[in-house]
Amino acid sequence: MKKVAAIIGGGVIGAGWLARFLINGWDVRVFDKDPQVERKVDEVLLNARRALPMLYDFTLPEEGSLYFCSTLKDAVEDALWIQESVPERLDIKHAVVSEIQQYCKKKAVIGSSTSGFMASQLQEKSSFPDQIMVCHPFNPVYLLPLVEVVPGRLTSDEHFKSAKKFLTEVGFFPLHVRKEIDAHVADRFLEAVWREALWLIKDGIATTEEIDNAIRYGFGLRWAQMGLFETYRVAGGEGGMAHFIEQFGPCLKWPWTKLMDVPELTKELVKDIADQSDNQSGKYSIRELEKIRDNNLIVILRALKQQDQAAGKIINNHETQILSLADVAPKMRTVSRKVPVDWTDYNGHMNEGRYGQVYSDAADGFLWAVGADKAYVESGYSYFTVETSVKFLNETLAGEDILVDTTVKLIDGKKLKLFHSMHRAEDSCVLSTCEQFLLHIDMKKRKSSLPKSPVVENLQILSGKI
């Protein structure tokens, strides 16, 4: 039986939570009185189903079932995870949490998406505060891994541990905020940047587009993979952080910021900001901007994934949990994935270099299945590709689900020949084939050699099946 998550409030954030759980195999039940909730959720899901699987090189778990519930009771009564994403008013949150607790299981986690309130404030009127905590995500929730997890004074260790476990299961990075504070951690940084940006516009120093350019073409790229302190540590050169602080610390006393004084949001200032933003981005619809955002995030995250760094490491760790290899057989399914947006060329289809990657991944899938896995390679032995022959039969497009079946053609001592067939999952159309010849190598001697245990035994078993 699949785990059940309940989403209370199906707006942008709630729908993002829903997509993250649903696409990772949980059944999801939604309660929202908005008559447009199904349409809004479907639009977010359309983006999420396209984008999230592109981060992974293996198929995510079978998608769960989605239910729109007419009562809050129906949504929460069987749920292990309950995410409250209602408007940012404490009285509304108190009322919703109170009703949730009338019907939910005691072992369920109740997470609030609040960006400002503290968990202890949410617990104030609860008879069972143990299960209540802040779980603050970042938009788009289905792509960005960070969730700030802030237990209240009365949150139990058991519920807190369950929260971290469940969040990790669906690919999040739960950041434990150990001390309660208004707006938690990340939003306090964002608020500081936002306040300074308002002043830069108010004083006529920069426009919305110029401020965004300063971020996305400069420090934003550094922050995406190093954060604040590691970035400044590097800026300190060989002297590290101590040298950086020594060199730039005195600047903190200079009048570089107006963060202690916020401009009044007059009608004139609001109009200036809105007009500048319209000039900057008005040619795109919100859905188009979301797609642009998602494409950019996929490319950045996949680059970090390839380096096993920062947010990419979170994806790799999650992928190891969902990877399931086929049983050793003469023919096996070695690749099951979605084609990422960064794999396409100017013609709009997958470029030839990516076919090589797909078939390399297929060979890896086969080799791992017969025992030539990471541990085997670390022991000093591996298979090297000597020759490949690829045929391109039909176009392969970004967002398509592709499958590769691998057939063993030859097992002869140190020689191994594989045949890969790549087809579209939707209609089984064969997109490409590849014949691949590999040699077993002793990497210490950098020469070909006979395979070692357990590979040799598994190949012997396969030889008898071909």
Order of alpha helices (4+ residues) and beta strands (2+ residues): beta-alpha-beta-alpha-beta-alpha-beta-alpha-beta-alpha-beta-beta-alpha-beta-alpha-alpha-alpha-alpha-alpha-alpha-alpha-beta-alpha-alpha-beta-beta-beta-beta-beta-alpha
